[in-house]
Amino acid sequence: MQFWISFLPEAERTLRPTGIHLFNIRYWSPALATDIGRAKARLIVKYDPRDLSRVFVRRHSGSFVEARYADVTLAPITLWEAQAARRKLNAQGKREIDMHVLIRTALSQRELIEEAKHKTQGRQRLAKTNVDDDEVGSLRGVDSSKPVPSVEDLD
């Protein structure tokens, strides 16, 4: 696990009484409670951009502690989904972004994308059934046992 964590991107954050704040998402672990108010130094926070539901906080002792969403009932999202949701909320004029609103927005965008994929796949399947097998692009009927003259042979 230590080896895997060493490859993750990192950010410096201050441990607040409410936890670690990263990408407008609040994280907490009971193991961090003993470090609150002890040192003013910023902590290294490692995160996996593919799953923001947990981060790894380097304590002053040098060991890493896993911190999860402060509200563990929320679904995991990716960094890219969080950034897209933040952009959408900013475009709507919302500057104060709560982690619940951010994640809810990311999940609604994810649903829209999935619906669009299903609609597109349905159209592609419909288009494939309407295509005749003898059209250009079909490899059926090509006899590979007979040599085909190359461009140089035709000159």
N, C-alpha and C positions, 0 to 999 in steps of 0.2 A: 504494500500500500504506500509506503514511504517513497518507493521508487516511482510509482505512478504519480503521486502528488508532486514530485519534483518537476515534472513536465508541464504541469498546469499553469495557466497564466495567473498573475497575482496583482493585487492592489493593496495599498496601505490604507488602513482605516483605524479610527479611534473606537475603543470599546466604550459604549455609552451604557447608562443604566438600563436602557431598553434593548440593548444588544448591539450587533454589528449591522450597519446599513450599507448595502451595496446594490447599485442599479435600482434604487427606489424600493428595494425589498429588505425586510428586516429579518435577521437571523438570530437564533438564540440556542444556547446549550447550557445546561446547569453547571457544567464544568467551568464556564466562564465567570460564574458568579463570584468566585474567590478573587478574580483579577480586577473587578470593578473598583476604580478609585486608587488602585495600588500604584500605578505608574502612568505618567502622562504620555509616554511614548506610543507611537502608532504601531499597530500590529499588522503583520503580513497576513493577507487573506488570499488563499488559493481557491479557484473556482473552475468548474468544468462548464464551458460554454454550451455544451449539449444538454445540460441538466442543472438548472439554477436552484433546484430544491434543497441543495446542501452546499456548504462551503467548508473549507478547512482553515482554521485559524491557528497561527503559530503563537503559542503562549510564550511568556517571558522565559520559561524554562527551556524553550527550544522544541518542545513536542507539539504535535498538531492535535487539535480537537475538532471533531466534526460538529458543525452547527447546522441545524435545519431551519426551514421557514419558522418564523415565530408562531404562525398559524399552520400547524401540520396538516390541516384538512385541505389545504390548497393543492391544486394539481401542479406537477412539475412543468416548467416551460424552458425554452432555450433562450440564450442571450439574444439571438436574432429576433425571436418573437417578442421579447421584452422591449427591444429597441424599436421595433415596428409599432408596438402598442403605445409606447411613449410618444412616438412621432404622431400617431393618430390622435392621441389625447391632446397633444400640444396644438395640433391643427384645429381641434374643436374648441380651443381657448382654455383648456384646463391646465393650469400651471401647478397646482398642488395635487400631486399624484400619490394616491394611497396604494399600498401593495395589493389590496383586494381588487381595486378598480383596474390596476395594471394587469393582473393575472386574468381577471374576467375578460378584459378587452383582448388579451392575447389568445385566450381560448375561443372567443367568438370569431376572431380572425382565422384561427386554425380550422374551425367548423366551416367557414365560408370557403376556404381553400379546398377542403375535402369534398364539399358539395360540388365545387367547380370541376374537380378531378373526376368525380363520378359522372357528371353530365358530359364531360369531354370524352370519357371512355365509352359511354353509351353511344355517342355520335360516331366515334371511330368504329365501334362494332357494327353499327348500322351501315356505315359507309363501306365497310369490308364486305358485308353480305350483298351489297348492290354492285360490287366490282366483278366484272367477268374474268374468269380464270385465264382467258387467252389474251388479256391486255398486256401492254408493254410492262416489263419488270418481272414477269413470271418466268421462272427457270424451267418450267415444264415444257417438254417437247425439244429440249436441247440435247442433241446426241454428242456426248463428249468423246465418243470413240473415233469420230471422224475429225481429222485435223482441220483447223480453221486457218486460212491464209492470213499472214500478218500484213501490216501496212507496207513493209519493205518488199514483200512478194508481189504486191499489186503494181508497183512502179515499173 
